[in-house]
Amino acid sequence: MIDSVICDNREAVKALQNLDIDPADYGNLCDILDPNHYGYIKVLALVDGLKRLRDDPRRSDVIMVDLMVQSVQDKLDRVWHRTRDILEATGHAHLADGFDSVGRSTVFFT
């Protein structure tokens, strides 16, 4: 929905231009401002997202993203280990063969 507003609304484009938002980011605003794809954006999230788009990326931004990715990886790893434990306990351990600790396939096809 955000993408169509920006594409179809000259006032929205003008507002983004006045805010010094890079036109290259216009097509990604939906993913940037609504990363969970709820279909709506809270006003504070909109303001915060647009503010971040105006600023140059800081080292702390990169570190924050890295920490968030690590956190997600840790959670996925715990889910994978729990799933493997359940598969083993129910006699289906063979279903886990060929996957590493985060569930990525380790089987390569040539």
C-alpha positions as CSV (number, residue, x, y, z in Angstrom):
1,M,0.0,0.0,0.0
2,I,2.8,2.4,0.9
3,D,4.5,1.7,-2.5
4,S,1.3,2.6,-4.4
5,V,0.8,5.8,-2.4
6,I,4.3,6.9,-3.2
7,C,4.1,6.0,-6.9
8,D,0.6,7.5,-7.4
9,N,0.8,10.6,-5.1
10,R,2.8,13.6,-6.1
11,E,2.4,15.2,-2.6
12,A,3.9,12.1,-1.0
13,V,6.8,12.2,-3.4
14,K,7.3,15.9,-2.7
15,A,7.2,15.3,1.0
16,L,9.9,12.6,0.8
17,Q,12.0,14.9,-1.4
18,N,11.6,17.8,1.1
19,L,12.7,15.4,3.9
20,D,15.8,14.5,1.8
21,I,14.9,10.8,1.6
22,D,16.9,9.2,-1.1
23,P,14.7,8.3,-4.1
24,A,16.5,5.0,-4.3
25,D,14.7,4.1,-1.0
26,Y,11.2,4.9,-2.2
27,G,10.7,1.4,-3.6
28,N,11.8,-0.1,-0.3
29,L,9.7,2.0,2.1
30,C,7.2,-0.7,2.7
31,D,9.9,-3.2,3.8
32,I,11.8,-0.5,5.7
33,L,8.8,1.0,7.6
34,D,6.7,-2.2,7.9
35,P,9.3,-5.0,8.2
36,N,6.8,-7.5,9.6
37,H,4.3,-6.8,6.8
38,Y,1.4,-6.1,9.1
39,G,-0.1,-3.8,6.4
40,Y,0.0,-0.7,8.6
41,I,2.5,1.6,10.2
42,K,2.2,3.3,13.5
43,V,2.8,7.0,13.4
44,L,5.8,6.8,15.7
45,A,7.3,4.0,13.6
46,L,6.8,6.2,10.5
47,V,8.5,9.2,12.1
48,D,11.3,7.1,13.4
49,G,11.8,5.2,10.1
50,L,11.8,8.4,8.0
51,K,14.2,10.0,10.5
52,R,16.6,7.1,10.2
53,L,16.4,7.3,6.4
54,R,17.4,11.0,6.5
55,D,20.5,10.4,8.5
56,D,23.7,8.8,7.3
57,P,24.2,5.3,8.7
58,R,26.3,5.3,11.8
59,R,28.6,2.6,13.1
60,S,26.1,2.0,15.9
61,D,23.4,1.2,13.3
62,V,25.6,-1.4,11.7
63,I,26.4,-2.9,15.1
64,M,22.8,-2.9,16.1
65,V,21.8,-4.8,13.0
66,D,24.6,-7.3,13.6
67,L,23.5,-7.9,17.1
68,M,19.9,-8.4,16.0
69,V,21.0,-10.9,13.4
70,Q,23.1,-12.8,15.9
71,S,20.1,-12.9,18.3
72,V,17.8,-14.3,15.5
73,Q,20.5,-16.8,14.7
74,D,20.7,-17.9,18.3
75,K,17.0,-18.3,18.5
76,L,16.9,-20.3,15.3
77,D,19.7,-22.5,16.7
78,R,17.7,-23.2,19.9
79,V,14.6,-24.0,17.8
80,W,16.7,-26.4,15.6
81,H,18.2,-28.2,18.6
82,R,14.7,-28.6,20.2
83,T,13.2,-29.8,17.0
84,R,16.1,-32.3,16.6
85,D,15.6,-33.5,20.2
86,I,11.9,-34.0,19.5
87,L,12.6,-35.9,16.3
88,E,15.1,-38.1,18.1
89,A,12.7,-38.7,21.0
90,T,9.9,-39.7,18.6
91,G,12.1,-42.0,16.5
92,H,12.3,-39.7,13.5
93,A,15.9,-38.6,13.9
94,H,16.6,-39.5,10.2
95,L,14.5,-36.5,9.2
96,A,17.2,-34.2,10.6
97,D,20.0,-35.9,8.6
98,G,21.7,-33.6,6.1
99,F,21.0,-30.3,8.0
100,D,23.4,-28.2,10.1
101,S,22.5,-26.7,13.4
102,V,20.3,-23.9,12.0
103,G,18.4,-26.1,9.6
104,R,20.3,-25.3,6.4
105,S,20.8,-28.2,4.1
106,T,24.4,-29.5,4.1
107,V,23.7,-31.8,1.2
108,F,25.2,-30.4,-2.0
109,F,24.1,-31.5,-5.5
110,T,26.4,-31.5,-8.4
